[in-house]
C-alpha cells in the first residue's frame, strides 16, 4: 500500500494561528523524567490506529536512550488525571529548527476540540525554544483532521513524498 507524507512548517512565529480552547479540566505539562512505560503508553495508544510501528517494539533501554537525548522533550495532556494526548518535540541542531516529532490524541479524546488546543500548546512550546522554524509531518494514514488542523494553525506544506507501507500481519 502507498501513503503520502506531507511536511509542513511555520517559518516565522507570526504565521502561528493559535486555537486554544477553554478546558479547565485539562493539564498539559512537560514530563521531566518520563518512564519507558509512559512513553510506550503515549506512543501505542495514540499511534496504534495510525500504524505507528517504528518504535512499537523498542526496549526500555532504547526508550531511555531516546528520552535522554538533550534535544527531546515529552509533553502530556491529562484530563481529570487520565491521559488524553501527548507530543514530543525534537530540536534539530543542523538548522536550529524544532520538529513536532509526534503529536496526537487518544481515541476517546477526539472530536472535543482538544486537537487544536493541544497543537497550539505544542507550537507555543516549540517556539519558546527559540528555533529558526517549527515543522512537522503528517501522512495519509493519520487522522483525517490532522492536516486541516495543521493548516488552520498556519502551517504550510514544503515537501511531499510517497512511500510504501507494509503492515505487520
Phi and psi in radians as a Rosetta constraint file:
Dihedral C 1 N 2 CA 2 C 2 CIRCULARHARMONIC -1.766 0.35
Dihedral N 2 CA 2 C 2 N 3 CIRCULARHARMONIC 2.563 0.35
Dihedral C 2 N 3 CA 3 C 3 CIRCULARHARMONIC -2.299 0.35
Dihedral N 3 CA 3 C 3 N 4 CIRCULARHARMONIC 2.774 0.35
Dihedral C 3 N 4 CA 4 C 4 CIRCULARHARMONIC -2.037 0.35
Dihedral N 4 CA 4 C 4 N 5 CIRCULARHARMONIC 2.256 0.35
Dihedral C 4 N 5 CA 5 C 5 CIRCULARHARMONIC -1.815 0.35
Dihedral N 5 CA 5 C 5 N 6 CIRCULARHARMONIC 2.313 0.35
Dihedral C 5 N 6 CA 6 C 6 CIRCULARHARMONIC -2.058 0.35
Dihedral N 6 CA 6 C 6 N 7 CIRCULARHARMONIC 2.226 0.35
Dihedral C 6 N 7 CA 7 C 7 CIRCULARHARMONIC -1.714 0.35
Dihedral N 7 CA 7 C 7 N 8 CIRCULARHARMONIC 2.326 0.35
Dihedral C 7 N 8 CA 8 C 8 CIRCULARHARMONIC -2.260 0.35
Dihedral N 8 CA 8 C 8 N 9 CIRCULARHARMONIC 2.705 0.35
Dihedral C 8 N 9 CA 9 C 9 CIRCULARHARMONIC -2.549 0.35
Dihedral N 9 CA 9 C 9 N 10 CIRCULARHARMONIC 2.778 0.35
Dihedral C 9 N 10 CA 10 C 10 CIRCULARHARMONIC -1.993 0.35
Dihedral N 10 CA 10 C 10 N 11 CIRCULARHARMONIC 1.900 0.35
Dihedral C 10 N 11 CA 11 C 11 CIRCULARHARMONIC -1.486 0.35
Dihedral N 11 CA 11 C 11 N 12 CIRCULARHARMONIC -0.234 0.35
Dihedral C 11 N 12 CA 12 C 12 CIRCULARHARMONIC -2.460 0.35
Dihedral N 12 CA 12 C 12 N 13 CIRCULARHARMONIC 2.520 0.35
Dihedral C 12 N 13 CA 13 C 13 CIRCULARHARMONIC -1.051 0.35
Dihedral N 13 CA 13 C 13 N 14 CIRCULARHARMONIC -0.512 0.35
Dihedral C 13 N 14 CA 14 C 14 CIRCULARHARMONIC -1.190 0.35
Dihedral N 14 CA 14 C 14 N 15 CIRCULARHARMONIC -0.252 0.35
Dihedral C 14 N 15 CA 15 C 15 CIRCULARHARMONIC -1.303 0.35
Dihedral N 15 CA 15 C 15 N 16 CIRCULARHARMONIC -0.382 0.35
Dihedral C 15 N 16 CA 16 C 16 CIRCULARHARMONIC -1.149 0.35
Dihedral N 16 CA 16 C 16 N 17 CIRCULARHARMONIC 2.212 0.35
Dihedral C 16 N 17 CA 17 C 17 CIRCULARHARMONIC -2.013 0.35
Dihedral N 17 CA 17 C 17 N 18 CIRCULARHARMONIC 1.621 0.35
Dihedral C 17 N 18 CA 18 C 18 CIRCULARHARMONIC -1.059 0.35
Dihedral N 18 CA 18 C 18 N 19 CIRCULARHARMONIC 2.643 0.35
Dihedral C 18 N 19 CA 19 C 19 CIRCULARHARMONIC -2.314 0.35
Dihedral N 19 CA 19 C 19 N 20 CIRCULARHARMONIC 0.785 0.35
Dihedral C 19 N 20 CA 20 C 20 CIRCULARHARMONIC -1.156 0.35
Dihedral N 20 CA 20 C 20 N 21 CIRCULARHARMONIC 2.497 0.35
Dihedral C 20 N 21 CA 21 C 21 CIRCULARHARMONIC -2.099 0.35
Dihedral N 21 CA 21 C 21 N 22 CIRCULARHARMONIC 3.072 0.35
Dihedral C 21 N 22 CA 22 C 22 CIRCULARHARMONIC -1.694 0.35
Dihedral N 22 CA 22 C 22 N 23 CIRCULARHARMONIC 1.813 0.35
Dihedral C 22 N 23 CA 23 C 23 CIRCULARHARMONIC -2.280 0.35
Dihedral N 23 CA 23 C 23 N 24 CIRCULARHARMONIC 1.385 0.35
Dihedral C 23 N 24 CA 24 C 24 CIRCULARHARMONIC -1.093 0.35
Dihedral N 24 CA 24 C 24 N 25 CIRCULARHARMONIC -0.360 0.35
Dihedral C 24 N 25 CA 25 C 25 CIRCULARHARMONIC -1.662 0.35
Dihedral N 25 CA 25 C 25 N 26 CIRCULARHARMONIC 0.150 0.35
Dihedral C 25 N 26 CA 26 C 26 CIRCULARHARMONIC -1.877 0.35
Dihedral N 26 CA 26 C 26 N 27 CIRCULARHARMONIC 2.289 0.35
Dihedral C 26 N 27 CA 27 C 27 CIRCULARHARMONIC -2.089 0.35
Dihedral N 27 CA 27 C 27 N 28 CIRCULARHARMONIC 2.148 0.35
Dihedral C 27 N 28 CA 28 C 28 CIRCULARHARMONIC -1.975 0.35
Dihedral N 28 CA 28 C 28 N 29 CIRCULARHARMONIC 2.151 0.35
Dihedral C 28 N 29 CA 29 C 29 CIRCULARHARMONIC -2.578 0.35
Dihedral N 29 CA 29 C 29 N 30 CIRCULARHARMONIC 2.666 0.35
Dihedral C 29 N 30 CA 30 C 30 CIRCULARHARMONIC -1.342 0.35
Dihedral N 30 CA 30 C 30 N 31 CIRCULARHARMONIC 2.368 0.35
Dihedral C 30 N 31 CA 31 C 31 CIRCULARHARMONIC -1.674 0.35
Dihedral N 31 CA 31 C 31 N 32 CIRCULARHARMONIC 1.974 0.35
Dihedral C 31 N 32 CA 32 C 32 CIRCULARHARMONIC -1.171 0.35
Dihedral N 32 CA 32 C 32 N 33 CIRCULARHARMONIC -0.696 0.35
Dihedral C 32 N 33 CA 33 C 33 CIRCULARHARMONIC -2.304 0.35
Dihedral N 33 CA 33 C 33 N 34 CIRCULARHARMONIC 1.274 0.35
Dihedral C 33 N 34 CA 34 C 34 CIRCULARHARMONIC -1.168 0.35
Dihedral N 34 CA 34 C 34 N 35 CIRCULARHARMONIC 2.485 0.35
Dihedral C 34 N 35 CA 35 C 35 CIRCULARHARMONIC -1.540 0.35
Dihedral N 35 CA 35 C 35 N 36 CIRCULARHARMONIC 2.756 0.35
Dihedral C 35 N 36 CA 36 C 36 CIRCULARHARMONIC -0.989 0.35
Dihedral N 36 CA 36 C 36 N 37 CIRCULARHARMONIC -0.629 0.35
Dihedral C 36 N 37 CA 37 C 37 CIRCULARHARMONIC -1.111 0.35
Dihedral N 37 CA 37 C 37 N 38 CIRCULARHARMONIC -0.735 0.35
Dihedral C 37 N 38 CA 38 C 38 CIRCULARHARMONIC -1.145 0.35
Dihedral N 38 CA 38 C 38 N 39 CIRCULARHARMONIC -0.796 0.35
Dihedral C 38 N 39 CA 39 C 39 CIRCULARHARMONIC -1.048 0.35
Dihedral N 39 CA 39 C 39 N 40 CIRCULARHARMONIC -0.776 0.35
Dihedral C 39 N 40 CA 40 C 40 CIRCULARHARMONIC -1.099 0.35
Dihedral N 40 CA 40 C 40 N 41 CIRCULARHARMONIC -0.728 0.35
Dihedral C 40 N 41 CA 41 C 41 CIRCULARHARMONIC -1.069 0.35
Dihedral N 41 CA 41 C 41 N 42 CIRCULARHARMONIC -0.807 0.35
Dihedral C 41 N 42 CA 42 C 42 CIRCULARHARMONIC -1.060 0.35
Dihedral N 42 CA 42 C 42 N 43 CIRCULARHARMONIC -0.925 0.35
Dihedral C 42 N 43 CA 43 C 43 CIRCULARHARMONIC -1.086 0.35
Dihedral N 43 CA 43 C 43 N 44 CIRCULARHARMONIC -0.804 0.35
Dihedral C 43 N 44 CA 44 C 44 CIRCULARHARMONIC -1.339 0.35
Dihedral N 44 CA 44 C 44 N 45 CIRCULARHARMONIC -0.733 0.35
Dihedral C 44 N 45 CA 45 C 45 CIRCULARHARMONIC -1.225 0.35
Dihedral N 45 CA 45 C 45 N 46 CIRCULARHARMONIC -0.587 0.35
Dihedral C 45 N 46 CA 46 C 46 CIRCULARHARMONIC -1.436 0.35
Dihedral N 46 CA 46 C 46 N 47 CIRCULARHARMONIC -0.807 0.35
Dihedral C 46 N 47 CA 47 C 47 CIRCULARHARMONIC -1.409 0.35
Dihedral N 47 CA 47 C 47 N 48 CIRCULARHARMONIC -0.310 0.35
Dihedral C 47 N 48 CA 48 C 48 CIRCULARHARMONIC -0.980 0.35
Dihedral N 48 CA 48 C 48 N 49 CIRCULARHARMONIC -0.781 0.35
Dihedral C 48 N 49 CA 49 C 49 CIRCULARHARMONIC -1.193 0.35
Dihedral N 49 CA 49 C 49 N 50 CIRCULARHARMONIC -0.327 0.35
Dihedral C 49 N 50 CA 50 C 50 CIRCULARHARMONIC -1.944 0.35
Dihedral N 50 CA 50 C 50 N 51 CIRCULARHARMONIC 0.258 0.35
Dihedral C 50 N 51 CA 51 C 51 CIRCULARHARMONIC 1.136 0.35
Dihedral N 51 CA 51 C 51 N 52 CIRCULARHARMONIC 0.561 0.35
Dihedral C 51 N 52 CA 52 C 52 CIRCULARHARMONIC -1.257 0.35
Dihedral N 52 CA 52 C 52 N 53 CIRCULARHARMONIC 1.984 0.35
Dihedral C 52 N 53 CA 53 C 53 CIRCULARHARMONIC -2.242 0.35
Dihedral N 53 CA 53 C 53 N 54 CIRCULARHARMONIC -0.207 0.35
Dihedral C 53 N 54 CA 54 C 54 CIRCULARHARMONIC -1.115 0.35
Dihedral N 54 CA 54 C 54 N 55 CIRCULARHARMONIC -0.414 0.35
Dihedral C 54 N 55 CA 55 C 55 CIRCULARHARMONIC -2.030 0.35
Dihedral N 55 CA 55 C 55 N 56 CIRCULARHARMONIC 0.132 0.35
Dihedral C 55 N 56 CA 56 C 56 CIRCULARHARMONIC -0.968 0.35
Dihedral N 56 CA 56 C 56 N 57 CIRCULARHARMONIC -0.752 0.35
Dihedral C 56 N 57 CA 57 C 57 CIRCULARHARMONIC -1.784 0.35
Dihedral N 57 CA 57 C 57 N 58 CIRCULARHARMONIC 0.289 0.35
Dihedral C 57 N 58 CA 58 C 58 CIRCULARHARMONIC -1.050 0.35
Dihedral N 58 CA 58 C 58 N 59 CIRCULARHARMONIC 2.441 0.35
Dihedral C 58 N 59 CA 59 C 59 CIRCULARHARMONIC -1.353 0.35
Dihedral N 59 CA 59 C 59 N 60 CIRCULARHARMONIC 2.929 0.35
Dihedral C 59 N 60 CA 60 C 60 CIRCULARHARMONIC -1.007 0.35
Dihedral N 60 CA 60 C 60 N 61 CIRCULARHARMONIC -0.687 0.35
Dihedral C 60 N 61 CA 61 C 61 CIRCULARHARMONIC -1.128 0.35
Dihedral N 61 CA 61 C 61 N 62 CIRCULARHARMONIC -0.708 0.35
Dihedral C 61 N 62 CA 62 C 62 CIRCULARHARMONIC -1.138 0.35
Dihedral N 62 CA 62 C 62 N 63 CIRCULARHARMONIC -0.712 0.35
Dihedral C 62 N 63 CA 63 C 63 CIRCULARHARMONIC -1.137 0.35
Dihedral N 63 CA 63 C 63 N 64 CIRCULARHARMONIC -0.794 0.35
Dihedral C 63 N 64 CA 64 C 64 CIRCULARHARMONIC -1.037 0.35
Dihedral N 64 CA 64 C 64 N 65 CIRCULARHARMONIC -0.740 0.35
Dihedral C 64 N 65 CA 65 C 65 CIRCULARHARMONIC -1.124 0.35
Dihedral N 65 CA 65 C 65 N 66 CIRCULARHARMONIC -0.716 0.35
Dihedral C 65 N 66 CA 66 C 66 CIRCULARHARMONIC -1.088 0.35
Dihedral N 66 CA 66 C 66 N 67 CIRCULARHARMONIC -0.881 0.35
Dihedral C 66 N 67 CA 67 C 67 CIRCULARHARMONIC -1.210 0.35
Dihedral N 67 CA 67 C 67 N 68 CIRCULARHARMONIC -0.347 0.35
Dihedral C 67 N 68 CA 68 C 68 CIRCULARHARMONIC -1.369 0.35
Dihedral N 68 CA 68 C 68 N 69 CIRCULARHARMONIC -0.218 0.35
Dihedral C 68 N 69 CA 69 C 69 CIRCULARHARMONIC -1.104 0.35
Dihedral N 69 CA 69 C 69 N 70 CIRCULARHARMONIC 2.342 0.35
Dihedral C 69 N 70 CA 70 C 70 CIRCULARHARMONIC -1.120 0.35
Dihedral N 70 CA 70 C 70 N 71 CIRCULARHARMONIC -0.373 0.35
Dihedral C 70 N 71 CA 71 C 71 CIRCULARHARMONIC -1.570 0.35
Dihedral N 71 CA 71 C 71 N 72 CIRCULARHARMONIC 0.015 0.35
Dihedral C 71 N 72 CA 72 C 72 CIRCULARHARMONIC -1.837 0.35
Dihedral N 72 CA 72 C 72 N 73 CIRCULARHARMONIC 2.288 0.35
Dihedral C 72 N 73 CA 73 C 73 CIRCULARHARMONIC -2.300 0.35
Dihedral N 73 CA 73 C 73 N 74 CIRCULARHARMONIC 2.521 0.35
Dihedral C 73 N 74 CA 74 C 74 CIRCULARHARMONIC -2.010 0.35
Dihedral N 74 CA 74 C 74 N 75 CIRCULARHARMONIC 2.322 0.35
Dihedral C 74 N 75 CA 75 C 75 CIRCULARHARMONIC -2.248 0.35
Dihedral N 75 CA 75 C 75 N 76 CIRCULARHARMONIC 2.359 0.35
Dihedral C 75 N 76 CA 76 C 76 CIRCULARHARMONIC -2.134 0.35
Dihedral N 76 CA 76 C 76 N 77 CIRCULARHARMONIC 2.635 0.35
Dihedral C 76 N 77 CA 77 C 77 CIRCULARHARMONIC -1.970 0.35
Dihedral N 77 CA 77 C 77 N 78 CIRCULARHARMONIC 2.214 0.35
Dihedral C 77 N 78 CA 78 C 78 CIRCULARHARMONIC -2.142 0.35
Dihedral N 78 CA 78 C 78 N 79 CIRCULARHARMONIC 2.348 0.35
Dihedral C 78 N 79 CA 79 C 79 CIRCULARHARMONIC -2.048 0.35
Dihedral N 79 CA 79 C 79 N 80 CIRCULARHARMONIC 2.091 0.35
Dihedral C 79 N 80 CA 80 C 80 CIRCULARHARMONIC 0.904 0.35
Dihedral N 80 CA 80 C 80 N 81 CIRCULARHARMONIC 0.638 0.35
Dihedral C 80 N 81 CA 81 C 81 CIRCULARHARMONIC 1.533 0.35
Dihedral N 81 CA 81 C 81 N 82 CIRCULARHARMONIC -0.264 0.35
Dihedral C 81 N 82 CA 82 C 82 CIRCULARHARMONIC -1.665 0.35
Dihedral N 82 CA 82 C 82 N 83 CIRCULARHARMONIC 2.485 0.35
Dihedral C 82 N 83 CA 83 C 83 CIRCULARHARMONIC -1.029 0.35
Dihedral N 83 CA 83 C 83 N 84 CIRCULARHARMONIC 2.245 0.35
Dihedral C 83 N 84 CA 84 C 84 CIRCULARHARMONIC -2.036 0.35
Dihedral N 84 CA 84 C 84 N 85 CIRCULARHARMONIC -0.463 0.35
Dihedral C 84 N 85 CA 85 C 85 CIRCULARHARMONIC -3.088 0.35
Dihedral N 85 CA 85 C 85 N 86 CIRCULARHARMONIC 3.124 0.35
Dihedral C 85 N 86 CA 86 C 86 CIRCULARHARMONIC -2.845 0.35
Dihedral N 86 CA 86 C 86 N 87 CIRCULARHARMONIC 2.891 0.35
Dihedral C 86 N 87 CA 87 C 87 CIRCULARHARMONIC -2.642 0.35
Dihedral N 87 CA 87 C 87 N 88 CIRCULARHARMONIC 2.655 0.35
Dihedral C 87 N 88 CA 88 C 88 CIRCULARHARMONIC -2.111 0.35
Dihedral N 88 CA 88 C 88 N 89 CIRCULARHARMONIC 2.232 0.35
Dihedral C 88 N 89 CA 89 C 89 CIRCULARHARMONIC -1.816 0.35
Dihedral N 89 CA 89 C 89 N 90 CIRCULARHARMONIC 2.518 0.35
Dihedral C 89 N 90 CA 90 C 90 CIRCULARHARMONIC -2.354 0.35
Dihedral N 90 CA 90 C 90 N 91 CIRCULARHARMONIC 2.053 0.35
Dihedral C 90 N 91 CA 91 C 91 CIRCULARHARMONIC -1.311 0.35
Dihedral N 91 CA 91 C 91 N 92 CIRCULARHARMONIC 2.373 0.35
Dihedral C 91 N 92 CA 92 C 92 CIRCULARHARMONIC -1.981 0.35
Dihedral N 92 CA 92 C 92 N 93 CIRCULARHARMONIC 1.751 0.35
Dihedral C 92 N 93 CA 93 C 93 CIRCULARHARMONIC -1.112 0.35
Dihedral N 93 CA 93 C 93 N 94 CIRCULARHARMONIC -0.507 0.35
Dihedral C 93 N 94 CA 94 C 94 CIRCULARHARMONIC -0.999 0.35
Dihedral N 94 CA 94 C 94 N 95 CIRCULARHARMONIC -0.672 0.35
Dihedral C 94 N 95 CA 95 C 95 CIRCULARHARMONIC -2.206 0.35
Dihedral N 95 CA 95 C 95 N 96 CIRCULARHARMONIC 0.223 0.35
Dihedral C 95 N 96 CA 96 C 96 CIRCULARHARMONIC 1.045 0.35
Dihedral N 96 CA 96 C 96 N 97 CIRCULARHARMONIC 0.459 0.35
Dihedral C 96 N 97 CA 97 C 97 CIRCULARHARMONIC -1.621 0.35
Dihedral N 97 CA 97 C 97 N 98 CIRCULARHARMONIC 2.986 0.35
Dihedral C 97 N 98 CA 98 C 98 CIRCULARHARMONIC -2.199 0.35
Dihedral N 98 CA 98 C 98 N 99 CIRCULARHARMONIC 2.215 0.35
Dihedral C 98 N 99 CA 99 C 99 CIRCULARHARMONIC -1.712 0.35
Dihedral N 99 CA 99 C 99 N 100 CIRCULARHARMONIC 2.333 0.35
Dihedral C 99 N 100 CA 100 C 100 CIRCULARHARMONIC -1.446 0.35
Dihedral N 100 CA 100 C 100 N 101 CIRCULARHARMONIC 1.594 0.35
Dihedral C 100 N 101 CA 101 C 101 CIRCULARHARMONIC -1.248 0.35
Dihedral N 101 CA 101 C 101 N 102 CIRCULARHARMONIC -0.691 0.35
Dihedral C 101 N 102 CA 102 C 102 CIRCULARHARMONIC -2.420 0.35
Dihedral N 102 CA 102 C 102 N 103 CIRCULARHARMONIC 2.516 0.35
Dihedral C 102 N 103 CA 103 C 103 CIRCULARHARMONIC -2.764 0.35
Dihedral N 103 CA 103 C 103 N 104 CIRCULARHARMONIC 2.369 0.35
Dihedral C 103 N 104 CA 104 C 104 CIRCULARHARMONIC 3.054 0.35
Dihedral N 104 CA 104 C 104 N 105 CIRCULARHARMONIC 2.924 0.35
Dihedral C 104 N 105 CA 105 C 105 CIRCULARHARMONIC -1.962 0.35
Dihedral N 105 CA 105 C 105 N 106 CIRCULARHARMONIC 2.623 0.35
Dihedral C 105 N 106 CA 106 C 106 CIRCULARHARMONIC -1.196 0.35
Dihedral N 106 CA 106 C 106 N 107 CIRCULARHARMONIC 2.671 0.35
Dihedral C 106 N 107 CA 107 C 107 CIRCULARHARMONIC -0.896 0.35
Dihedral N 107 CA 107 C 107 N 108 CIRCULARHARMONIC -0.709 0.35
Dihedral C 107 N 108 CA 108 C 108 CIRCULARHARMONIC -1.242 0.35
Dihedral N 108 CA 108 C 108 N 109 CIRCULARHARMONIC -0.201 0.35
Dihedral C 108 N 109 CA 109 C 109 CIRCULARHARMONIC -1.735 0.35
Dihedral N 109 CA 109 C 109 N 110 CIRCULARHARMONIC -0.070 0.35
Dihedral C 109 N 110 CA 110 C 110 CIRCULARHARMONIC -1.347 0.35
Dihedral N 110 CA 110 C 110 N 111 CIRCULARHARMONIC 2.496 0.35
Dihedral C 110 N 111 CA 111 C 111 CIRCULARHARMONIC 1.565 0.35
Dihedral N 111 CA 111 C 111 N 112 CIRCULARHARMONIC 0.250 0.35
Dihedral C 111 N 112 CA 112 C 112 CIRCULARHARMONIC -2.083 0.35
Dihedral N 112 CA 112 C 112 N 113 CIRCULARHARMONIC 0.149 0.35
Dihedral C 112 N 113 CA 113 C 113 CIRCULARHARMONIC 1.503 0.35
Dihedral N 113 CA 113 C 113 N 114 CIRCULARHARMONIC 0.044 0.35
Dihedral C 113 N 114 CA 114 C 114 CIRCULARHARMONIC -1.260 0.35
Dihedral N 114 CA 114 C 114 N 115 CIRCULARHARMONIC -0.481 0.35
Dihedral C 114 N 115 CA 115 C 115 CIRCULARHARMONIC -1.067 0.35
Dihedral N 115 CA 115 C 115 N 116 CIRCULARHARMONIC -0.826 0.35
Dihedral C 115 N 116 CA 116 C 116 CIRCULARHARMONIC -1.192 0.35
Dihedral N 116 CA 116 C 116 N 117 CIRCULARHARMONIC -0.603 0.35
Dihedral C 116 N 117 CA 117 C 117 CIRCULARHARMONIC -1.174 0.35
Dihedral N 117 CA 117 C 117 N 118 CIRCULARHARMONIC -0.849 0.35
Dihedral C 117 N 118 CA 118 C 118 CIRCULARHARMONIC -1.158 0.35
Dihedral N 118 CA 118 C 118 N 119 CIRCULARHARMONIC -0.691 0.35
Dihedral C 118 N 119 CA 119 C 119 CIRCULARHARMONIC -1.090 0.35
Dihedral N 119 CA 119 C 119 N 120 CIRCULARHARMONIC -0.692 0.35
Dihedral C 119 N 120 CA 120 C 120 CIRCULARHARMONIC -1.088 0.35
Dihedral N 120 CA 120 C 120 N 121 CIRCULARHARMONIC -0.672 0.35
Dihedral C 120 N 121 CA 121 C 121 CIRCULARHARMONIC -1.106 0.35
Dihedral N 121 CA 121 C 121 N 122 CIRCULARHARMONIC -0.759 0.35
Dihedral C 121 N 122 CA 122 C 122 CIRCULARHARMONIC -1.091 0.35
Dihedral N 122 CA 122 C 122 N 123 CIRCULARHARMONIC -0.781 0.35
Dihedral C 122 N 123 CA 123 C 123 CIRCULARHARMONIC -1.139 0.35
Dihedral N 123 CA 123 C 123 N 124 CIRCULARHARMONIC -0.778 0.35
Dihedral C 123 N 124 CA 124 C 124 CIRCULARHARMONIC -0.986 0.35
Dihedral N 124 CA 124 C 124 N 125 CIRCULARHARMONIC -0.826 0.35
Dihedral C 124 N 125 CA 125 C 125 CIRCULARHARMONIC -1.188 0.35
Dihedral N 125 CA 125 C 125 N 126 CIRCULARHARMONIC -0.604 0.35
Dihedral C 125 N 126 CA 126 C 126 CIRCULARHARMONIC -1.154 0.35
Dihedral N 126 CA 126 C 126 N 127 CIRCULARHARMONIC -0.819 0.35
Dihedral C 126 N 127 CA 127 C 127 CIRCULARHARMONIC -1.147 0.35
Dihedral N 127 CA 127 C 127 N 128 CIRCULARHARMONIC -0.489 0.35
Dihedral C 127 N 128 CA 128 C 128 CIRCULARHARMONIC -1.116 0.35
Dihedral N 128 CA 128 C 128 N 129 CIRCULARHARMONIC -0.314 0.35
Dihedral C 128 N 129 CA 129 C 129 CIRCULARHARMONIC -1.450 0.35
Dihedral N 129 CA 129 C 129 N 130 CIRCULARHARMONIC -0.045 0.35
Dihedral C 129 N 130 CA 130 C 130 CIRCULARHARMONIC 1.267 0.35
Dihedral N 130 CA 130 C 130 N 131 CIRCULARHARMONIC 0.703 0.35
Dihedral C 130 N 131 CA 131 C 131 CIRCULARHARMONIC -1.392 0.35
Dihedral N 131 CA 131 C 131 N 132 CIRCULARHARMONIC 2.952 0.35
Dihedral C 131 N 132 CA 132 C 132 CIRCULARHARMONIC -1.328 0.35
Dihedral N 132 CA 132 C 132 N 133 CIRCULARHARMONIC -0.490 0.35
Dihedral C 132 N 133 CA 133 C 133 CIRCULARHARMONIC -2.866 0.35
Dihedral N 133 CA 133 C 133 N 134 CIRCULARHARMONIC 2.871 0.35
Dihedral C 133 N 134 CA 134 C 134 CIRCULARHARMONIC -2.114 0.35
Dihedral N 134 CA 134 C 134 N 135 CIRCULARHARMONIC 2.343 0.35
Dihedral C 134 N 135 CA 135 C 135 CIRCULARHARMONIC -2.482 0.35
Dihedral N 135 CA 135 C 135 N 136 CIRCULARHARMONIC 2.923 0.35
Dihedral C 135 N 136 CA 136 C 136 CIRCULARHARMONIC -2.801 0.35
Dihedral N 136 CA 136 C 136 N 137 CIRCULARHARMONIC 3.054 0.35
Dihedral C 136 N 137 CA 137 C 137 CIRCULARHARMONIC -2.423 0.35
Dihedral N 137 CA 137 C 137 N 138 CIRCULARHARMONIC 2.694 0.35
Dihedral C 137 N 138 CA 138 C 138 CIRCULARHARMONIC -2.363 0.35
Dihedral N 138 CA 138 C 138 N 139 CIRCULARHARMONIC 2.973 0.35
Dihedral C 138 N 139 CA 139 C 139 CIRCULARHARMONIC -2.546 0.35
Dihedral N 139 CA 139 C 139 N 140 CIRCULARHARMONIC 2.970 0.35
Dihedral C 139 N 140 CA 140 C 140 CIRCULARHARMONIC -1.178 0.35
Dihedral N 140 CA 140 C 140 N 141 CIRCULARHARMONIC -0.151 0.35
Dihedral C 140 N 141 CA 141 C 141 CIRCULARHARMONIC -1.521 0.35
Dihedral N 141 CA 141 C 141 N 142 CIRCULARHARMONIC -0.257 0.35
Dihedral C 141 N 142 CA 142 C 142 CIRCULARHARMONIC -1.288 0.35
Dihedral N 142 CA 142 C 142 N 143 CIRCULARHARMONIC 3.000 0.35
Dihedral C 142 N 143 CA 143 C 143 CIRCULARHARMONIC -0.986 0.35
Dihedral N 143 CA 143 C 143 N 144 CIRCULARHARMONIC 2.465 0.35
Dihedral C 143 N 144 CA 144 C 144 CIRCULARHARMONIC -1.073 0.35
Dihedral N 144 CA 144 C 144 N 145 CIRCULARHARMONIC -0.347 0.35
Dihedral C 144 N 145 CA 145 C 145 CIRCULARHARMONIC -1.519 0.35
Dihedral N 145 CA 145 C 145 N 146 CIRCULARHARMONIC -0.118 0.35
Dihedral C 145 N 146 CA 146 C 146 CIRCULARHARMONIC -1.068 0.35
Dihedral N 146 CA 146 C 146 N 147 CIRCULARHARMONIC -1.006 0.35
Dihedral C 146 N 147 CA 147 C 147 CIRCULARHARMONIC -1.058 0.35
Dihedral N 147 CA 147 C 147 N 148 CIRCULARHARMONIC -0.803 0.35
Dihedral C 147 N 148 CA 148 C 148 CIRCULARHARMONIC -1.040 0.35
Dihedral N 148 CA 148 C 148 N 149 CIRCULARHARMONIC -0.653 0.35
Dihedral C 148 N 149 CA 149 C 149 CIRCULARHARMONIC -1.103 0.35
Dihedral N 149 CA 149 C 149 N 150 CIRCULARHARMONIC -0.791 0.35
Dihedral C 149 N 150 CA 150 C 150 CIRCULARHARMONIC -1.063 0.35
Dihedral N 150 CA 150 C 150 N 151 CIRCULARHARMONIC -0.755 0.35
Dihedral C 150 N 151 CA 151 C 151 CIRCULARHARMONIC -1.153 0.35
Dihedral N 151 CA 151 C 151 N 152 CIRCULARHARMONIC -0.707 0.35
Dihedral C 151 N 152 CA 152 C 152 CIRCULARHARMONIC -1.129 0.35
Dihedral N 152 CA 152 C 152 N 153 CIRCULARHARMONIC -0.461 0.35
Dihedral C 152 N 153 CA 153 C 153 CIRCULARHARMONIC -1.461 0.35
Dihedral N 153 CA 153 C 153 N 154 CIRCULARHARMONIC -0.019 0.35
Dihedral C 153 N 154 CA 154 C 154 CIRCULARHARMONIC 1.832 0.35
Dihedral N 154 CA 154 C 154 N 155 CIRCULARHARMONIC -0.052 0.35
Dihedral C 154 N 155 CA 155 C 155 CIRCULARHARMONIC -1.169 0.35
Dihedral N 155 CA 155 C 155 N 156 CIRCULARHARMONIC 2.471 0.35
Dihedral C 155 N 156 CA 156 C 156 CIRCULARHARMONIC -2.141 0.35
Dihedral N 156 CA 156 C 156 N 157 CIRCULARHARMONIC 2.454 0.35
Dihedral C 156 N 157 CA 157 C 157 CIRCULARHARMONIC -1.198 0.35
Dihedral N 157 CA 157 C 157 N 158 CIRCULARHARMONIC 2.500 0.35
Dihedral C 157 N 158 CA 158 C 158 CIRCULARHARMONIC -2.286 0.35
Dihedral N 158 CA 158 C 158 N 159 CIRCULARHARMONIC -0.132 0.35
Dihedral C 158 N 159 CA 159 C 159 CIRCULARHARMONIC -2.859 0.35
Dihedral N 159 CA 159 C 159 N 160 CIRCULARHARMONIC 2.508 0.35
Dihedral C 159 N 160 CA 160 C 160 CIRCULARHARMONIC -2.317 0.35
Dihedral N 160 CA 160 C 160 N 161 CIRCULARHARMONIC 2.678 0.35
Dihedral C 160 N 161 CA 161 C 161 CIRCULARHARMONIC -2.625 0.35
Dihedral N 161 CA 161 C 161 N 162 CIRCULARHARMONIC 2.610 0.35
Dihedral C 161 N 162 CA 162 C 162 CIRCULARHARMONIC -1.862 0.35
Dihedral N 162 CA 162 C 162 N 163 CIRCULARHARMONIC 2.448 0.35
Dihedral C 162 N 163 CA 163 C 163 CIRCULARHARMONIC -2.525 0.35
Dihedral N 163 CA 163 C 163 N 164 CIRCULARHARMONIC 2.824 0.35
Dihedral C 163 N 164 CA 164 C 164 CIRCULARHARMONIC -1.547 0.35
Dihedral N 164 CA 164 C 164 N 165 CIRCULARHARMONIC 2.387 0.35
Dihedral C 164 N 165 CA 165 C 165 CIRCULARHARMONIC -2.016 0.35
Dihedral N 165 CA 165 C 165 N 166 CIRCULARHARMONIC 2.191 0.35
Dihedral C 165 N 166 CA 166 C 166 CIRCULARHARMONIC -2.001 0.35
Dihedral N 166 CA 166 C 166 N 167 CIRCULARHARMONIC 1.846 0.35
Dihedral C 166 N 167 CA 167 C 167 CIRCULARHARMONIC -1.304 0.35
Dihedral N 167 CA 167 C 167 N 168 CIRCULARHARMONIC 2.481 0.35
Dihedral C 167 N 168 CA 168 C 168 CIRCULARHARMONIC -1.190 0.35
Dihedral N 168 CA 168 C 168 N 169 CIRCULARHARMONIC 2.681 0.35
